[in-house]
Amino acid sequence: MDKRDKVTPEQIRVYRRRKRIIQKKRQRRRRQLITAAVILAAVIVVLFTALSGIFEKRSRSDLLTLSSDGSVIFEENSTMDDAAGLKDFVNKQISSYNSKNGEGSVQLKRFARSGDHYYVRTKYKNMAVYSDFTGYDAYSGTVEGAKEAGYSFGDTSFKSTSSKASADASADAFKGQKVLIIKEWGISVKVPGEVTGTSLAENVTCDPKDGTVKIKKQSDSGTAPLTYIFYK
């Protein structure tokens, strides 16, 4: 064998040293890539969480939405001095109620706070649960079912949303339709269908574009009257 082809121990040591250096560099790059990926994922999560509150569809005023499956979403906007402790209080109230009435009866879907202002979006299994949990008199169902539940239509005046109809209408004009009844004001209401009529009152209006019914507060004191919203 030619001496020039013979590998010396020193060359072997140099080769092994270079190999270890290359392996360490590869391991270091791999760790750097993994760290960068973890940081990027964390940044994405933080940005998504922060921006979701900006781009999500959120009502700026109190809004009650009745869904086609009977569930109710209530969005509340208000201010209070101790808004920081409100979330814990709401969660405790919901937990206590669900333990007695079934898990999922009431769900806190969203809570956001900025200073003393807070936004709360709560989902209720149905209108009966909403009424029971909040203490507000409320009903949703058929006109006939409302009568059976004890709601009176004879001593209340109504107005049709149809431009062809007269200003005043009796409950008979909405026979066979559905109705949402609520004893609350200072809120807007959306129903899963076309609004055909409401209570005949100056503080009750229906937006012809999206069917949102607004129930304005008439005074700072007193009790809100029942508001009737007919739809089909």
Secondary structure, DSSP 8 states (H G I E B T S, - for coil): --GGG---HHHHHHHHHHHHHHHHHHHHHHHHHHHHHHHHHHHHHHHHHHHHHHHS---SS-EEEE-TTS-EEEEEEEE-TTGGGHHHHHHHHHHHHHHHH-TTSEEEEEEEEETTEEEEEEEESSHHHHHHHH---EEEEEHHHHHHTT---TT--EEES-TTS-S-B-GGGGTTSEEEEE---SEEEE-SS-EEEEES-TTEEE-TTT--EEE----SSS----EEEEE-
